[in-house]
Amino acid sequence: MSDLREQPDPHALLEWYDRHARDMPWRVGPARRARGDRPDPYRVWMSEIMLQQTTVAAVKSYFEAFTARWPTVSDLAKAEDADVMAAWAGLGYYARARNLLKCARVVHTDHNGVFPDTYDALIALPGIGPYTAAAIASIAFDRPETVLDGNVERVMARLYDEHTPLPAAKPILMQYASALTPQSRPGCYAQAVMDLGATICTPRNPACGLCPWRRACAAWDVGSAKELPKKTPKKRKPTRLGIAYIARRVDGAWLLEQRPDTGLLGGMLGWPGSDWADAPAENPPIRAEWQTLPTEARHTFTHFHLRLTVKTALVPMDRTPIRGHFVEAELFNAEDLPTVMRKAYALTKAA
């Protein structure tokens, strides 16, 4: 069978994409592009930042909320940091939100509110790495840049039956992907190969019978598609412990604290707490009779699991916090808190 295998044809993939392109709120589909419509680089950039390590399903509502509230990059650049961080709450990986603001302000100030249209200029912006620069350049500006996200890595590994495990395989897979990137319609091609990985060449049970590149796929030819891409085993995540102090004043106000700009949840509003460590030290933010809840708030970050002991207290009006500040009940919105803080809050409501 190997002697009969076709060569992968970018144009065959584009024909498939013209019929099966996913409908995304940030995307200008192939029919509209054929009529001359062009994507808004701001929306492409916003979507790519939000989609880093996050699913399309989780991103859609955030994207629509952000672009409705801040319809241009200059609108976002002028936004208050706290408003943007609150709007991002729940999406995770909060360094992205800080970089979002930094990038918006550089584009507004140094580029007159217009995104640059080349890979080299895009990668110089805050928070934009090689993949994102290539994605914006190709999708928004039809530059023949090569995109290589997780979906594309999987497609290339199977297409060429590449058994080198990730992450060591990345340069090899980039070479495969670069050789296939066409000069014609590179923006549509970039989205097509990502769509192929997301909808057909899926991690489990790929729908090889529907794939436009099936007869060019070496892994399909030898029956190894489900095994690829190979991955180096991940190290076991450690577990850290912490304490969250949830204090409410007798008038209903909640004691909150803004976290430092750097580090996990940087710049986010949350419950005052201890360090996250093997043996965290008590560090209450206000003098009170603290009660420990019988259950923990548990959350998993990229590199570790977190188990938070939740302590609650009701404090009088004249009690001054050591750190943090009280937020009036009518101004408090739990949805503005990051996910782990919302989990701790939910335990207090259920107690």
C-alpha positions in Angstrom: 0.0 0.0 0.0 2.9 2.4 0.8 3.8 2.7 -2.9 0.3 3.9 -3.7 0.3 6.6 -1.0 -0.4 10.1 -2.4 1.5 13.2 -1.4 -0.3 15.6 0.9 -1.9 18.3 -1.1 -2.6 21.7 0.6 -5.2 22.4 -2.0 -7.2 19.3 -1.2 -7.3 20.4 2.4 -8.5 23.9 1.3 -11.3 22.3 -0.7 -12.3 20.4 2.4 -12.1 23.5 4.5 -14.3 25.5 2.1 -17.1 22.9 2.8 -16.5 22.2 6.5 -14.9 25.3 8.1 -16.0 25.7 11.7 -18.1 28.8 12.5 -16.2 30.9 15.1 -17.2 34.4 16.4 -13.6 35.6 15.6 -13.4 34.0 12.2 -14.1 35.3 8.7 -15.0 32.1 6.9 -13.9 31.0 3.4 -17.0 32.3 1.6 -16.7 35.8 3.1 -13.0 35.9 2.4 -13.7 34.9 -1.2 -15.9 38.0 -1.4 -13.1 40.2 -0.1 -13.9 40.4 3.6 -10.8 40.4 5.8 -10.4 39.4 9.5 -10.0 42.1 12.1 -6.4 41.5 13.4 -7.6 42.6 16.9 -10.2 39.8 17.0 -7.7 37.3 15.6 -5.2 38.3 18.3 -7.7 38.3 21.1 -8.9 34.8 20.1 -5.4 33.4 19.9 -4.4 34.7 23.3 -7.6 33.4 24.9 -7.3 30.0 23.2 -3.8 29.3 24.6 -4.3 26.2 26.7 -8.1 26.7 26.7 -10.9 25.1 24.7 -12.9 26.8 22.0 -16.1 26.1 24.0 -14.7 27.9 27.1 -13.4 30.9 25.1 -16.5 31.8 23.1 -18.5 33.6 25.8 -15.4 35.4 27.1 -14.4 36.5 23.6 -17.9 37.9 22.9 -18.0 39.7 26.2 -14.5 41.3 25.7 -15.1 42.4 22.2 -18.5 43.8 23.0 -17.1 45.8 26.0 -13.9 46.8 24.2 -14.5 46.6 20.5 -11.1 47.9 19.4 -7.5 47.5 20.6 -7.5 51.1 21.6 -10.6 50.7 23.7 -8.9 47.8 25.5 -5.7 49.8 26.0 -7.6 52.5 27.8 -9.4 50.0 30.1 -8.7 49.8 33.9 -6.5 46.9 34.8 -9.0 45.7 37.5 -11.9 45.7 35.0 -10.0 43.5 32.5 -8.8 41.2 35.2 -12.3 40.8 36.6 -13.7 40.1 33.1 -11.0 37.5 32.6 -11.8 35.7 35.9 -12.5 32.0 35.4 -10.6 31.7 32.1 -7.4 30.8 33.9 -3.7 31.4 33.1 -4.0 35.0 34.3 -0.6 36.0 32.9 -2.4 36.1 29.6 -4.7 38.8 30.8 -1.8 41.0 32.0 0.0 40.5 28.7 -3.2 41.3 26.9 -3.3 44.7 28.4 0.4 45.3 27.9 0.2 44.3 24.2 -3.0 46.5 23.6 -1.2 49.5 25.1 1.9 49.0 23.0 -0.2 48.7 19.8 -2.3 51.7 20.8 0.8 53.9 21.7 3.5 52.7 19.4 1.5 51.6 16.4 -1.4 54.1 16.4 -3.9 51.4 17.3 -3.1 49.3 14.2 -1.6 45.8 14.5 1.6 45.3 12.5 1.3 42.8 9.7 4.5 40.8 9.7 5.8 38.0 11.9 8.9 39.8 13.1 6.9 42.9 14.2 4.2 40.8 15.8 6.6 38.7 17.8 8.1 41.8 19.3 4.8 42.7 21.0 4.3 41.7 24.7 2.7 38.2 25.2 3.1 37.1 21.5 5.2 34.1 20.9 6.2 32.2 17.7 2.9 30.4 17.3 0.7 33.4 18.0 2.8 35.7 15.7 2.5 33.1 12.9 -1.3 32.7 13.5 -2.0 36.4 13.4 0.3 37.0 10.4 -1.3 34.2 8.4 -4.9 34.4 9.4 -5.3 38.2 9.6 -2.8 39.2 6.9 -2.5 36.2 4.6 1.3 35.9 5.2 2.6 32.4 4.4 3.7 31.7 8.0 3.5 28.2 9.5 1.3 27.6 12.5 2.0 24.7 14.8 -0.4 24.2 17.7 -1.3 20.9 19.3 -3.8 20.1 16.6 -1.3 20.7 13.8 1.4 18.7 15.7 -1.0 15.7 15.8 -1.9 16.0 12.1 1.8 16.2 11.1 2.9 13.3 13.3 0.3 11.1 11.8 0.7 12.3 8.2 4.4 11.4 8.3 4.2 8.6 10.9 6.6 10.4 13.1 7.3 8.5 16.3 9.8 10.9 18.0 8.0 11.9 21.2 6.9 15.4 22.0 8.3 17.9 23.0 11.5 16.7 21.2 9.5 16.2 18.0 8.5 19.9 17.7 11.3 21.0 15.3 10.7 17.9 13.1 6.9 18.6 13.0 7.6 22.2 12.2 9.6 21.2 9.2 6.8 19.0 8.0 4.2 21.8 8.5 6.4 24.4 6.9 6.9 22.4 3.8 3.1 22.1 3.3 2.3 25.8 4.0 1.1 27.2 0.7 1.7 30.7 -0.8 -1.9 30.8 -1.9 -4.6 31.3 0.7 -2.2 30.8 3.7 -4.7 32.2 6.2 -7.4 29.8 5.2 -4.9 27.0 5.1 -3.7 27.7 8.7 -7.3 27.5 9.9 -8.0 24.4 7.7 -5.1 22.4 9.2 -6.2 23.4 12.7 -9.8 22.5 12.0 -8.7 19.1 10.6 -7.0 18.3 13.9 -9.9 19.5 16.0 -12.7 17.7 14.1 -11.3 14.8 12.1 -7.7 14.0 13.2 -8.8 14.0 16.9 -6.7 12.6 19.8 -8.9 9.6 20.2 -10.8 7.7 17.5 -9.8 9.9 14.5 -12.4 9.8 11.7 -9.9 8.7 9.1 -12.6 7.8 6.6 -13.6 11.5 6.4 -10.1 12.9 6.1 -9.1 14.7 2.9 -5.5 13.6 3.5 -6.3 9.9 4.3 -4.5 8.5 1.2 -1.5 10.7 1.9 -1.3 9.7 5.6 1.6 7.4 6.5 0.1 6.5 9.9 -3.2 5.5 8.3 -1.3 3.4 5.8 0.4 1.4 8.5 -2.3 1.6 11.2 -0.4 3.7 13.8 -2.6 6.8 13.8 -4.1 6.2 17.3 -0.6 5.9 18.8 0.5 9.3 17.6 1.8 11.7 18.5 4.1 10.1 21.0 4.7 12.1 24.2 7.4 12.0 26.8 5.7 11.0 30.2 4.9 14.0 32.3 6.3 14.3 35.8 3.8 13.8 38.6 2.4 17.1 39.8 3.2 18.0 43.4 0.5 19.1 45.9 0.7 22.4 47.8 -1.3 23.5 50.7 -2.7 26.9 51.6 -5.2 28.8 53.8 -7.9 31.1 52.5 -9.4 33.6 55.0 -12.9 34.6 54.2 -14.1 37.4 56.5 -17.4 39.1 56.3 -18.3 42.3 58.2 -21.6 42.5 60.1 -22.9 44.9 57.4 -22.3 42.2 54.7 -19.0 43.6 53.2 -16.4 41.0 52.2 -12.6 41.3 52.9 -10.7 41.0 49.7 -7.1 41.4 48.7 -5.5 42.1 45.3 -2.7 39.7 44.6 0.7 40.9 43.5 1.1 41.5 39.8 3.6 38.7 39.3 3.0 35.0 40.0 -0.1 32.9 39.8 -3.4 34.8 39.7 -1.2 38.0 39.4 -3.3 41.2 39.8 -6.5 39.3 40.6 -8.8 40.1 43.4 -9.2 37.2 45.9 -9.4 36.1 49.5 -6.4 37.0 51.7 -4.4 33.9 52.4 -1.2 32.2 53.3 1.6 31.1 51.1 1.0 28.0 49.0 3.6 25.6 50.3 4.2 22.1 51.9 3.5 23.6 55.4 1.8 27.1 55.1 2.1 29.4 58.1 -1.0 31.0 59.6 -1.4 34.5 58.3 -4.8 35.9 59.1 -5.6 39.3 57.5 -7.7 40.6 60.4 -8.2 39.8 64.1 -11.2 37.5 64.4 -12.6 34.3 65.8 -11.7 32.1 62.8 -13.7 29.0 62.1 -12.3 26.2 59.9 -14.6 24.6 57.4 -14.7 20.8 57.3 -13.9 20.6 53.6 -11.1 22.0 51.4 -11.2 24.0 48.2 -9.2 22.0 45.7 -7.8 23.2 42.4 -5.3 22.1 39.8 -2.9 24.5 38.2 -0.5 23.7 35.3 2.4 22.6 37.6 0.7 21.6 40.9 -2.4 20.6 42.8 -3.6 23.0 45.4 -5.6 22.2 48.6 -6.9 25.2 50.5 -8.1 25.1 54.0 -11.0 27.6 54.3 -11.4 29.7 57.4 -14.3 32.1 57.9 -15.1 34.8 60.4 -17.8 37.5 61.1 -16.1 40.7 62.2 -17.5 44.0 63.7 -17.7 47.3 61.9 -14.8 48.9 63.8 -12.3 46.1 63.1 -9.5 47.3 60.8 -7.8 44.7 58.5 -4.1 44.1 58.6 -4.2 43.7 54.8 -6.8 43.8 52.1 -9.9 45.9 52.0 -13.6 45.5 52.5 -15.9 45.5 49.4 -19.5 46.4 50.1 -22.0 43.7 49.6 -23.7 45.4 46.7 -20.4 45.7 44.8 -19.2 42.2 45.5 -19.6 39.8 42.6 -18.2 36.3 43.1 -17.9 35.8 39.3 -15.1 38.4 39.3 -13.0 36.0 41.4 -10.6 33.5 39.9 -11.9 29.9 39.9 -10.0 28.7 43.0 -11.3 31.7 45.0 -14.9 31.0 43.8 -14.5 27.4 45.0 -13.6 28.6 48.4 -16.5 31.1 48.4 -18.9 28.3 47.4 -17.8 26.3 50.5 -18.7 29.2 52.7 -22.1 29.5 51.2 -22.8 25.8 51.6 -21.6 25.7 55.2 
